Amino acid sequence: MNFDNSLEEIRKGFIGEGIVRDYLAKSKYDFMQIDIVCEKDGNYFICEVKSQEKFTKRLPDYPFDGHGLPPYQMQKRLEFAKRIDARAVLFVYDTDDEIVYWQYLDVLNDLPDDKKVLTKTGKRIIFDISTFNILPK
């Protein structure tokens, strides 16, 4: 399968997913779209994957370089992970450094206030980059 055919298949998948999400929303289902579910040694993990530029301390309102996600996504994944006895993990592909950072969401959630900050819009919670692990290449 060539690249153009792969993109077409991805596009078709997005259309189908959109139709189902619309149906679920109209039917008043509470749902989320988890990026990856995996298992190792009998332990399950739900993974949220982001590709983003780093939030940098050079910008006003950010006391550290970091990465994050919307607070509602964090809470939904933590609740679901607890319900199914799994761990939720945030993976971030840093498009500036071309590094994948990761950390368990429960660890990020429990960080002290000086290691996390809510954006001014409240749409994203940012965690200090020093609290993440780096995925080996």
C-alpha positions in Angstrom: 0.0 0.0 0.0 1.5 3.4 -1.0 1.4 6.6 1.1 -1.6 8.1 -0.8 -3.7 4.9 -0.4 -2.8 4.9 3.3 -3.9 8.5 3.8 -7.2 7.6 2.0 -7.8 4.7 4.4 -7.1 7.0 7.4 -9.5 9.6 6.0 -12.2 6.9 5.6 -11.5 5.8 9.2 -12.0 9.4 10.4 -15.3 9.6 8.6 -16.6 6.4 10.2 -15.3 7.4 13.7 -17.0 10.8 13.3 -20.3 9.2 12.4 -20.2 7.0 15.4 -19.1 9.8 17.8 -22.0 12.0 16.5 -24.4 9.1 17.1 -23.1 8.5 20.6 -23.3 12.3 21.5 -26.8 12.6 20.1 -27.8 9.5 22.1 -26.4 11.0 25.3 -23.6 8.4 25.8 -20.7 9.5 27.8 -17.6 8.5 25.8 -13.9 9.1 25.2 -11.5 8.1 22.6 -8.4 6.5 24.1 -5.4 6.5 21.8 -3.9 3.2 22.7 -4.7 0.4 25.1 -1.9 -2.1 25.8 -1.0 -4.9 28.2 2.3 -6.2 29.5 2.8 -8.9 32.1 -0.9 -8.9 32.9 -1.0 -5.2 33.5 -3.2 -2.9 31.4 -2.4 0.6 30.4 -4.5 3.3 28.7 -2.3 5.7 26.7 -3.0 9.3 25.7 -0.6 10.4 23.0 0.0 14.0 22.1 2.2 15.6 19.4 2.9 19.2 20.4 5.4 22.0 20.8 6.8 22.5 24.2 5.1 25.1 26.5 8.1 27.2 27.4 9.1 29.3 30.4 10.1 32.1 27.9 6.4 32.7 27.4 4.6 34.8 30.1 2.6 32.7 32.7 4.7 29.6 32.4 7.3 29.1 35.2 8.9 26.1 33.5 9.1 24.2 30.2 6.5 21.5 30.0 3.8 19.5 28.3 0.2 18.8 29.1 -3.3 18.0 28.1 -6.8 19.2 28.7 -7.9 18.7 32.3 -11.1 16.9 31.3 -9.0 14.3 29.4 -6.8 13.7 32.4 -9.7 13.2 34.8 -11.7 10.9 32.4 -8.6 8.7 31.8 -7.8 8.5 35.5 -11.4 7.6 36.4 -11.5 4.9 33.7 -8.1 3.5 34.6 -9.2 3.2 38.2 -12.4 1.5 37.2 -10.7 -1.2 35.1 -7.6 -1.5 37.4 -5.2 -0.1 34.8 -2.8 2.8 34.7 -3.1 5.8 32.5 0.0 7.1 30.7 0.6 10.4 28.9 3.1 10.2 26.0 4.1 13.5 24.3 6.0 13.7 21.1 7.8 17.0 21.5 7.9 18.5 18.0 10.7 20.9 19.0 13.1 18.3 20.4 11.8 15.3 18.5 11.8 13.4 21.8 8.9 11.3 23.3 8.3 12.2 26.9 6.1 10.0 29.1 4.6 9.9 32.6 1.8 8.1 34.4 -1.2 10.4 34.8 -1.6 9.6 38.5 2.0 10.8 39.1 1.3 14.0 37.2 -2.0 14.5 39.0 -0.2 14.2 42.4 2.5 16.7 41.6 2.8 19.8 43.9 1.4 23.0 42.5 4.8 24.4 41.7 5.2 21.6 39.1 2.0 22.1 37.2 0.1 25.1 35.9 -3.3 25.7 34.2 -3.2 27.8 31.0 -4.9 31.2 31.2 -7.8 29.8 29.1 -8.1 26.8 31.4 -8.0 24.5 28.4 -4.7 22.7 29.3 -2.8 21.7 32.4 1.0 21.9 31.8 3.4 19.8 33.8 7.1 20.6 34.4 9.2 18.8 31.8 11.5 17.6 34.6 8.7 15.4 35.9 8.6 13.3 32.6 10.7 10.3 31.6 12.2 10.1 28.1 11.1 7.2 25.9 14.2 5.3 24.7 14.8 5.3 21.0 
